[in-house]
Amino acid sequence: MTRPLEGIRILDFSHVLAGPFATRILGDMGADVVKINSKARAVGANKATHPFYVMWNRNKRALALNMSSEEGRETCRQLCEKADVVIDNFSVGVLDRWGVGYETTRKVNPGVIYIQMSGMGEGGPWSKFVTYAPTIHAIAGLTALTGVPGRNDIGIGFSYNDHQAGTHGAVAILAALESRHSTGAGQRIDMSQFEVGVNFSGPSLLDYFVNDKTSEPTGNKLPYDVAAPHACFPCAGATSDATVDERWVAIACMTDQQWVAFKGVMGSPAWAEEASFTTAASRVDNVNQLDERITEFTKTRKAEDVMAACQQVGVPAGVVQNAQDLVEHDPQLKQSGFLHTIDEEMPKFGKTYADKLPFQFEATPCDDYQRVHAVGEDNVAVLGDWLGMSEADVKQAEEAGTLK
């Protein structure tokens, strides 16, 4: 049984995280994703043994191509003429300088879809900026919103916007493919990772538009809702004094009914009936005192026990899980098999692991996860499938330095 995107050919010039994440999604769903790289660029996050490369480049075939040579650019032009999708997250204009840009390719391949996932998008005074997650987070306003009160310099400690940009890129490609079904024509997509990040500041932007108010970071507190408790609370069970071994549980009472149920979980203590805590508004006004009282309850209990007791009566609660929890202890992930081992080991690297697509197709299951391939590993297979080149011709091009 085929996967949803079987038969779709994608040339992937992207690197690091955002673009490779987009094409990983499409590769998982069956697209023939050919990752273009060169051995000269296979360093850092582009090296096949780098954690980023291993994480984001499964289910792809790897083609080595020397784009500094005319022969390499000619091979690339031929591949673009066969592609359904060409994706890159270079600075604006790189593919055009190589002679394989959209305007050139669409003349011979009118159905081709090009998507450029640059940091700032094309045009504008910042279009040439070099961007990585920390700078995008900062410029987009996310850093200023996601810290703790009184601090605008903490922000998000992982590549959140890269993941979001990858998801947006995959959706944009699927939309363009759907448009092509009805029109027969491809198109160019200009996607700004910066604007993806600004999207997530929506309520704060609205607050400024309407109230002329600049939002501040609020930590775990809700800036626009009246709800409490809404925080993470320390629990018992730490195996050492190290921060990494601390145990916490998140609790979010969004309604008075949930608060009443949570009081029962705590054994209906007398303090919870004080006027300071009878309504959501009064609990928010006295949130520091409330959190201290709740901490007295949680710190003597295991986080898993608090979560279970809360969930049993309909109170939203969850253990603050770490990697060990997710891999070794989480019963939900264990049952679904979400985290698993790739069947084939990587040469010279060994066993690798993967997360599955977070959705399951009933009619066209996507449960085939292939290991990451090293640069040039699929030269013969790709050029044979796409361009009809013989193995001898491919080997000759490799020896000439075109495929390296």
C-alpha positions as a printed Julia matrix, in Angstrom:
404×3 Matrix{Float64}:
   0.0    0.0     0.0
   1.51   3.34   -1.05
   2.05   6.36    1.14
   0.19   9.62    0.36
   3.03  11.35   -1.5
   4.44   8.42   -3.47
   5.62   9.65   -6.89
   6.32  13.24   -5.81
   9.93  14.23   -6.52
  11.61  16.82   -4.31
  15.06  18.37   -4.72
  16.19  19.43   -1.29
  18.9   22.12   -1.13
  18.06  23.02    2.47
  20.35  22.69    5.47
  20.45  22.72    9.28
  16.85  22.41   10.59
  13.88  24.34    9.15
  14.11  23.16    5.54
  15.23  19.6     6.37
  12.33  19.32    8.85
   9.86  20.31    6.11
  11.25  17.73    3.7
  11.45  15.08    6.42
   7.7   15.38    6.88
   7.18  14.97    3.13
   9.69  12.11    2.92
   7.94  10.31    5.77
   4.74  10.56    3.73
   6.36   8.92    0.73
   7.86  11.69   -1.4
  11.18  10.91   -3.1
  13.29  13.54   -1.37
  16.78  13.89   -2.84
  19.08  15.85   -0.55
  21.66  17.8    -2.52
  24.96  18.38   -0.77
  28.68  18.28   -1.47
  31.48  16.74    0.5
  33.03  20.19    0.87
  29.86  21.44    2.63
  29.4   18.26    4.71
  30.69  19.88    7.89
  29.03  20.97   11.1
  25.27  20.44   10.97
  25.61  19.24    7.36
  27.77  16.27    8.35
  25.97  12.92    8.23
  26.98  12.07   11.82
  25.9   15.41   13.29
  22.82  15.06   15.55
  20.89  17.63   13.49
  21.62  15.78   10.24
  20.7   12.42   11.74
  17.48  13.81   13.21
  16.14  15.69   10.2
  17.29  13.73    7.16
  15.82  10.26    7.41
  13.73   8.91    4.52
  15.8   10.86    1.98
  18.27   9.88   -0.72
  21.61  11.69   -0.75
  23.2   13.05   -3.93
  26.64  14.69   -4.01
  26.8   17.55   -6.49
  29.64  19.98   -7.1
  27.78  23.19   -7.89
  31.04  25.08   -8.41
  31.54  23.23  -11.7
  29.59  23.8   -14.93
  29.04  20.06  -15.21
  27.52  20.0   -11.74
  25.22  22.91  -12.53
  24.16  21.21  -15.78
  23.27  18.04  -13.92
  21.34  20.14  -11.45
  19.42  21.85  -14.28
  18.39  18.46  -15.61
  17.24  17.36  -12.15
  15.2   20.55  -11.72
  13.47  19.83  -15.0
  12.27  16.51  -13.53
  11.35  17.79  -10.07
   7.91  18.47   -8.66
   9.35  20.6    -5.86
  12.64  22.44   -5.34
  13.31  23.74   -1.85
  16.12  25.8    -0.36
  16.8   27.97    2.67
  19.87  29.74    1.34
  20.12  33.5     1.29
  17.96  34.98   -1.44
  19.3   34.49   -4.99
  21.68  31.53   -4.65
  19.78  29.19   -6.99
  19.42  32.0    -9.52
  23.19  32.53   -9.52
  23.65  28.82  -10.17
  21.33  29.05  -13.17
  18.66  26.79  -11.64
  16.26  29.42  -10.3
  12.5   29.3   -10.71
  12.21  31.6   -13.73
  14.75  29.51  -15.63
  13.32  26.12  -14.67
   9.63  26.85  -15.17
  10.22  27.51  -18.88
  10.91  23.79  -19.36
   9.04  22.49  -16.3
   5.9   24.64  -15.92
   4.52  22.45  -13.14
   7.5   22.87  -10.84
   7.03  24.36   -7.38
   9.89  26.34   -5.84
   9.89  27.29   -2.19
  12.51  29.48   -0.63
  12.58  29.38    3.16
  14.97  32.24    3.83
  15.23  33.9     7.21
  13.6   37.21    6.29
  11.95  36.57    2.93
  12.72  38.31   -0.32
  12.77  42.1    -0.41
  12.9   44.57    2.44
  15.86  46.08    4.26
  16.61  42.88    6.22
  16.32  40.36    3.37
  20.09  39.68    3.37
  20.3   39.04    7.11
  21.91  35.79    8.23
  19.56  34.15   10.71
  19.55  31.29   13.18
  16.99  30.36   15.83
  18.17  32.75   18.59
  18.2   35.74   16.22
  14.82  34.91   14.68
  13.32  34.47   18.14
  14.7   37.84   19.19
  13.67  39.79   16.09
  10.2   38.2    15.95
   9.43  39.22   19.53
   9.41  35.7    20.95
  12.44  36.18   23.2
  10.86  39.18   24.89
   7.64  37.26   25.56
   8.81  33.85   26.71
  11.04  34.56   29.68
  10.19  35.31   33.29
   8.9   38.62   34.64
  11.54  41.33   34.68
  13.76  39.55   32.14
  13.69  40.09   28.36
  16.84  38.12   27.61
  15.92  34.5    28.34
  13.61  33.4    25.57
  13.22  29.9    24.14
  16.11  27.53   24.64
  15.62  25.44   21.52
  14.9   25.99   17.83
  11.17  26.5    18.19
  10.76  28.77   15.18
  12.79  26.43   12.95
  10.33  23.64   13.7
   7.39  25.94   13.06
   8.95  27.2     9.82
   9.45  23.6     8.7
   5.81  22.78    9.38
   4.68  25.93    7.53
   6.95  25.02    4.62
   5.5   21.51    4.34
   1.94  22.88    4.42
   2.78  25.46    1.75
   4.21  22.76   -0.52
   1.13  20.57   -0.08
  -1.12  23.55   -0.87
   0.87  24.32   -4.05
   0.66  20.67   -5.12
  -3.1   20.75   -4.59
  -3.34  23.94   -6.66
  -1.38  22.25   -9.43
  -3.95  19.44   -9.53
  -6.58  21.91  -10.71
  -4.49  24.38  -12.73
  -1.61  22.28  -14.01
   0.76  25.1   -13.14
   3.45  25.28  -10.52
   4.43  28.41   -8.65
   7.09  30.05   -6.54
   6.64  30.34   -2.77
   8.56  32.95   -0.8
   8.41  32.06    2.9
   9.81  34.28    5.63
  10.83  32.41    8.78
  10.79  35.79   10.52
   7.1   36.27    9.73
   6.36  32.74   10.93
   7.73  33.82   14.31
   5.76  37.06   14.39
   2.6   34.97   13.88
   2.99  33.61   17.4
   2.91  37.06   18.95
  -0.7   37.6    17.88
  -2.32  38.38   21.27
   0.54  40.7    22.2
   0.23  42.56   18.89
  -3.52  42.9    19.42
  -2.89  44.25   22.93
  -0.64  46.9    21.43
  -3.05  47.76   18.61
  -6.04  48.13   20.92
  -4.52  49.25   24.22
  -1.17  50.73   23.2
   0.34  48.29   25.69
   3.68  46.54   25.26
   3.48  43.0    26.6
   5.99  41.7    29.11
   7.13  38.13   29.8
   4.95  36.38   32.35
   6.62  33.0    32.86
   3.94  30.37   33.52
   1.24  32.92   34.31
  -1.46  33.64   31.74
  -1.3   37.24   30.51
  -4.83  37.43   29.08
  -6.88  34.9    31.07
  -8.06  34.9    34.65
  -7.08  31.46   35.9
  -5.16  30.06   38.85
  -3.4   27.89   39.78
  -1.53  27.9    36.49
   2.08  26.98   37.17
   4.65  24.26   37.73
   5.08  22.94   41.27
   8.0   21.05   42.85
   7.47  17.44   43.84
   9.2   14.69   45.77
  11.34  12.01   44.19
  14.53  13.8    43.12
  17.41  11.32   42.92
  20.03  13.98   43.67
  20.4   17.68   44.42
  21.16  18.43   40.77
  18.67  20.6    38.94
  18.31  18.01   36.19
  16.92  15.53   38.73
  14.27  17.82   40.16
  10.68  16.65   39.79
   7.86  19.03   38.9
   4.22  18.89   37.92
   2.24  21.44   35.9
  -1.29  22.19   37.1
  -3.78  24.43   35.27
  -7.19  25.08   36.77
  -9.01  26.95   34.02
 -12.46  26.92   35.64
 -13.91  27.17   39.16
 -15.16  23.59   38.77
 -11.6   22.41   38.23
 -10.46  24.38   41.26
 -13.13  22.69   43.4
 -11.98  19.29   42.14
  -8.35  20.16   42.84
  -9.21  21.15   46.4
 -10.52  17.61   46.8
  -7.26  16.21   45.45
  -5.43  18.17   48.16
  -7.77  16.79   50.82
  -9.96  19.92   51.05
  -7.58  21.94   53.27
  -9.09  24.75   55.32
  -6.85  27.39   53.74
  -8.41  26.7    50.32
 -11.75  28.02   51.64
 -10.37  31.41   52.54
 -11.85  34.39   50.7
  -8.49  34.95   49.01
  -9.03  31.79   46.96
 -12.78  31.47   46.38
 -12.86  32.97   42.87
 -10.5   32.88   39.92
  -9.98  36.63   40.2
  -9.09  36.44   43.89
  -6.76  33.52   43.27
  -4.94  35.51   40.58
  -4.67  38.51   42.91
  -3.12  36.28   45.56
  -1.27  33.92   43.25
   2.06  33.93   45.1
   0.41  32.88   48.35
  -1.69  30.32   46.43
   1.39  28.79   44.78
   3.15  28.55   48.15
   0.2   26.66   49.64
  -0.01  24.27   46.71
   3.74  23.68   46.9
   3.31  22.51   50.5
   1.04  19.79   49.09
   3.02  18.78   45.99
   6.52  18.76   47.47
   5.73  15.7    49.61
   4.29  13.7    46.7
   5.61  12.21   43.49
   4.81  14.19   40.35
   3.27  11.11   38.69
   0.93  10.62   41.65
  -0.2   14.26   41.61
  -0.84  14.1    37.87
  -2.83  10.88   38.16
  -4.95  12.17   41.04
  -5.7   15.42   39.21
  -6.52  13.79   35.89
  -8.82  11.31   37.58
 -11.12  14.17   38.62
 -10.73  16.21   35.43
  -8.04  18.67   36.51
  -5.44  19.39   33.79
  -2.06  18.31   35.13
   1.13  16.84   33.7
   4.54  15.74   34.88
   7.37  17.97   33.66
   9.06  15.15   31.79
  12.68  14.93   30.75
  14.26  12.77   28.04
  14.56   9.75   30.33
  10.88  10.02   31.23
   9.85  10.17   27.57
  12.04   7.28   26.44
  11.85   4.9    29.4
   8.79   5.69   31.48
   6.04   7.27   29.38
   3.26   4.64   28.95
   1.49   6.58   26.2
   4.54   6.73   23.94
   5.39   3.13   24.74
   1.97   1.92   23.64
   2.0    3.91   20.4
   5.62   3.08   19.59
   6.21   6.76   18.85
   9.91   6.52   19.73
  11.67   3.64   18.04
  14.91   2.33   16.58
  15.68   2.61   12.86
  15.99  -0.96   11.57
  19.13  -0.46    9.47
  22.19   0.82   11.29
  24.28   3.65    9.85
  27.68   2.56    8.5
  30.51   3.6    10.86
  27.95   5.19   13.19
  25.67   2.44   14.4
  22.17   2.45   15.79
  19.96   5.52   15.39
  16.56   6.38   16.76
  13.52   8.21   15.47
  10.19   9.69   16.39
   7.22   8.82   14.2
   4.9   11.15   12.37
   2.41  12.37   15.0
  -0.56  11.27   12.88
  -1.59   7.98   11.39
  -3.19   7.41    8.0
  -5.73   4.59    8.02
  -5.68   3.89    4.27
  -2.09   4.88    3.43
   0.05   4.22    6.54
   3.38   6.0     6.83
   5.39   3.58    8.92
   8.55   3.18    6.83
  11.52   4.96    8.41
  14.86   4.64    6.63
  18.21   5.63    8.08
  20.06   8.79    7.13
  22.28   8.48    4.05
  25.75   9.96    3.73
  26.57  12.55    1.07
  26.71  10.88   -2.35
  25.5    7.5    -1.12
  22.66   7.46   -3.66
  24.4    8.96   -6.69
  23.84   5.9    -8.86
  20.25   5.27   -7.78
  19.08   8.9    -8.02
  20.68   9.75  -11.34
  19.55   6.43  -12.77
  15.94   6.97  -11.64
  15.67  10.68  -12.47
  17.93  11.09  -15.51
  18.4    7.56  -16.84
  22.17   7.67  -16.34
  24.01   4.38  -16.35
  26.13   3.32  -13.41
  29.23   3.68  -15.59
  28.32   7.27  -16.48
  27.73   8.1   -12.82
  31.07   6.6   -11.8
  32.79   8.59  -14.54
  31.16  11.82  -13.28
  32.26  10.98   -9.74
  35.85  10.51  -10.9
  35.69  13.8   -12.79
  34.64  15.62   -9.61
  31.15  16.53  -10.8
  29.51  14.39   -8.12
  31.39  15.14   -4.95
